[in-house]
Amino acid sequence: MGDISGATIVATFGNRAVIQSHVLIRHLYGESVLLNLESERYFGLDGTGTRMLDLVTSMASVDSAYEKLLEEFDVEPTLLREHLNELLKRLVENGLLKLQPADVANTPAI
């Protein structure tokens, strides 16, 4: 995967986010820990990051998750977009998440 700049990720808000198959997630007290089994690195998310991750991976698109987060949090839209973009960028760069077109079904390999 090439260099992922903030502009590249912002342009993909119409995409959907999918947790990579080699990633384990554990939730504990509203926070989460992600383990990349390939790199053996752990990543921790606070409550807000956990909610962002839950929504971007369960909704039809990143943009749908962004709209839902705007409803849930008292935050300026631009600031939320920046924070969500930064989270997505870090998760993609660390092999935890992939972005794919929203119209592509996420079916597990047999």
C-alpha positions as CSV (number, residue, x, y, z in Angstrom):
1,M,0.0,0.0,0.0
2,G,1.4,3.4,-0.9
3,D,1.6,6.6,1.1
4,I,-1.7,7.6,2.5
5,S,-2.1,11.3,2.9
6,G,-5.0,13.0,4.7
7,A,-6.5,14.1,1.4
8,T,-6.6,10.5,0.2
9,I,-8.6,9.3,3.2
10,V,-11.0,12.3,3.1
11,A,-11.8,11.4,-0.5
12,T,-12.8,8.0,0.7
13,F,-15.6,9.0,3.1
14,G,-18.0,7.4,0.6
15,N,-16.2,4.1,1.1
16,R,-16.9,1.6,3.8
17,A,-14.4,0.5,6.5
18,V,-13.6,-3.1,7.2
19,I,-11.5,-4.6,9.9
20,Q,-8.7,-6.7,8.4
21,S,-9.0,-10.4,9.0
22,H,-5.7,-10.6,10.9
23,V,-6.9,-8.1,13.6
24,L,-8.4,-9.1,16.9
25,I,-10.5,-6.5,18.9
26,R,-11.4,-6.6,22.5
27,H,-13.7,-4.2,24.2
28,L,-13.3,-3.4,27.9
29,Y,-15.1,-0.7,29.8
30,G,-16.0,1.3,26.7
31,E,-12.5,1.3,25.3
32,S,-10.9,-1.2,23.0
33,V,-7.6,-2.9,22.2
34,L,-6.8,-4.0,18.7
35,L,-4.1,-6.6,18.0
36,N,-2.5,-6.9,14.6
37,L,-1.6,-10.6,14.5
38,E,0.8,-10.0,11.6
39,S,2.9,-7.3,13.2
40,E,2.1,-8.4,16.8
41,R,1.4,-4.8,17.8
42,Y,-1.3,-3.6,20.1
43,F,-3.3,-0.4,19.6
44,G,-5.6,1.1,22.2
45,L,-8.6,3.3,21.6
46,D,-10.3,5.5,24.2
47,G,-14.1,5.6,24.4
48,T,-14.5,8.1,21.6
49,G,-12.1,6.3,19.2
50,T,-13.9,3.0,20.0
51,R,-17.3,4.6,19.1
52,M,-15.9,5.9,15.9
53,L,-14.5,2.5,15.0
54,D,-17.7,0.7,15.9
55,L,-19.7,3.1,13.6
56,V,-17.3,3.2,10.6
57,T,-17.2,-0.6,10.6
58,S,-20.9,-1.2,11.0
59,M,-22.5,1.4,8.8
60,A,-22.8,1.5,5.0
61,S,-20.1,4.1,4.6
62,V,-17.7,6.3,6.5
63,D,-19.9,9.2,5.6
64,S,-22.9,7.6,7.2
65,A,-20.9,7.0,10.4
66,Y,-19.7,10.6,10.3
67,E,-23.3,11.8,10.1
68,K,-24.3,9.5,13.1
69,L,-21.3,10.8,15.1
70,L,-22.4,14.4,14.4
71,E,-25.8,13.5,16.0
72,E,-24.1,11.9,19.0
73,F,-21.3,14.3,19.9
74,D,-21.4,18.0,20.5
75,V,-18.5,18.9,18.1
76,E,-17.9,21.2,15.2
77,P,-18.4,19.2,11.9
78,T,-14.9,20.2,10.6
79,L,-13.2,19.1,13.8
80,L,-15.0,15.8,13.8
81,R,-14.1,15.2,10.2
82,E,-10.4,15.9,11.0
83,H,-10.4,13.5,14.0
84,L,-12.2,10.8,12.1
85,N,-9.9,11.2,9.1
86,E,-6.9,11.0,11.4
87,L,-8.2,7.8,13.1
88,L,-8.9,6.2,9.7
89,K,-5.5,7.2,8.4
90,R,-3.7,5.6,11.4
91,L,-5.8,2.4,11.3
92,V,-5.2,1.9,7.6
93,E,-1.5,2.7,7.8
94,N,-1.1,0.2,10.6
95,G,-2.9,-2.6,8.7
96,L,-5.9,-2.7,11.0
97,L,-8.5,-1.4,8.7
98,K,-9.1,-1.3,5.0
99,L,-11.4,1.0,3.0
100,Q,-13.3,-0.3,0.1
101,P,-16.1,0.9,-2.2
102,A,-19.4,1.0,-0.3
103,D,-21.1,-1.1,-2.9
104,V,-18.7,-4.0,-2.5
105,A,-20.1,-6.8,-0.3
106,N,-18.0,-7.8,2.7
107,T,-18.2,-11.6,2.5
108,P,-15.6,-13.8,4.2
109,A,-13.4,-16.0,2.0
110,I,-14.3,-19.7,2.0
